Amino acid sequence: MRDVRYGGWYPEVGPTGPVRTEKAFYQHAFVVLSSASAVIGGHTGARDLLDEVLQVVERHFWSPDEGMVYETWGPNRSGSWRRIAE
C-alpha cells in the first residue's frame, strides 16, 4: 500500500497497483497506530516506519495555521501530492 515514489500510503491496492490514488489521513492514522504499537513491542524496523509516517503526516496532512489535519490529498498530473478542494 506504500507509495514508494511520492511517499504515503494508498487506501486500496490491487494486484497491479493502486485502485484508488487519493491519500486520506484516516489510513495514515492506522499506519501511525500500528507502527507505534510495533515500536512498543520491540519489532525491528518499527521506529523507521513510525518516523516515516510521522514525516508524511507533518508534511502533507498537518495544517499549523488551522491546528488540524487535512483529510484527503490526491495525485496531481505527475502523481505527486495535491490538496483536494473541499
C-alpha positions as CSV (number, residue, x, y, z in Angstrom):
1,M,0.0,0.0,0.0
2,R,3.0,2.3,0.3
3,D,3.6,4.8,-2.4
4,V,7.4,4.3,-2.9
5,R,7.6,7.2,-5.4
6,Y,5.9,10.0,-3.6
7,G,5.5,8.8,-0.1
8,G,2.5,7.9,2.0
9,W,0.1,5.1,1.7
10,Y,-2.7,4.3,-0.8
11,P,-6.1,3.4,0.7
12,E,-6.6,0.5,-1.6
13,V,-4.4,-1.6,-3.9
14,G,-4.9,-4.5,-6.2
15,P,-2.6,-7.0,-7.9
16,T,-1.5,-4.4,-10.5
17,G,-1.1,-1.4,-8.2
18,P,-3.3,1.3,-6.6
19,V,-7.0,1.0,-7.1
20,R,-7.6,4.4,-5.5
21,T,-4.9,7.0,-5.6
22,E,-6.1,9.7,-3.2
23,K,-4.4,9.6,0.2
24,A,-6.5,10.1,3.2
25,F,-5.4,10.9,6.8
26,Y,-7.6,8.1,8.0
27,Q,-5.5,5.3,6.6
28,H,-2.3,7.1,7.6
29,A,-3.6,7.3,11.2
30,F,-3.7,3.5,11.2
31,V,-0.1,3.4,10.0
32,V,0.9,5.7,12.9
33,L,-1.0,3.5,15.4
34,S,0.3,0.2,14.1
35,S,3.9,1.4,13.8
36,A,3.8,3.0,17.3
37,S,2.5,-0.3,18.7
38,A,5.3,-2.2,16.9
39,V,7.9,0.2,18.4
40,I,6.5,-0.6,21.9
41,G,6.6,-4.3,21.0
42,G,10.3,-4.0,20.0
43,H,9.8,-5.0,16.4
44,T,12.8,-4.4,14.1
45,G,12.3,-1.5,11.7
46,A,9.2,-0.2,13.5
47,R,10.9,3.0,14.6
48,D,11.9,3.8,11.0
49,L,8.3,3.2,9.8
50,L,6.9,5.4,12.6
51,D,9.4,8.2,11.7
52,E,8.5,7.9,8.1
53,V,4.7,8.1,8.6
54,L,5.1,11.0,11.1
55,Q,7.1,12.9,8.5
56,V,4.4,12.3,5.9
57,V,1.6,13.4,8.3
58,E,3.5,16.6,9.2
59,R,4.5,17.4,5.7
60,H,1.2,16.7,3.9
61,F,-1.7,16.5,6.4
62,W,-0.9,18.8,9.3
63,S,-2.0,22.4,9.0
64,P,-0.4,24.5,11.7
65,D,-2.4,27.6,10.8
66,E,-5.6,25.7,11.3
67,G,-4.4,23.4,14.1
68,M,-5.8,20.3,12.4
69,V,-5.1,17.8,9.7
70,Y,-6.4,17.9,6.1
71,E,-8.4,14.8,5.5
72,T,-7.6,13.9,1.9
73,W,-4.9,14.5,-0.7
74,G,-5.0,13.4,-4.3
75,P,-2.5,13.0,-7.1
76,N,-1.7,15.8,-9.4
77,R,-0.8,15.2,-13.0
78,S,2.7,14.0,-12.1
79,G,1.3,11.7,-9.5
80,S,2.6,13.6,-6.5
81,W,0.6,15.2,-3.7
82,R,-2.0,18.0,-4.1
83,R,-4.8,19.0,-1.7
84,I,-8.3,18.1,-2.8
85,A,-10.6,21.1,-2.7
86,E,-13.4,20.8,-0.1
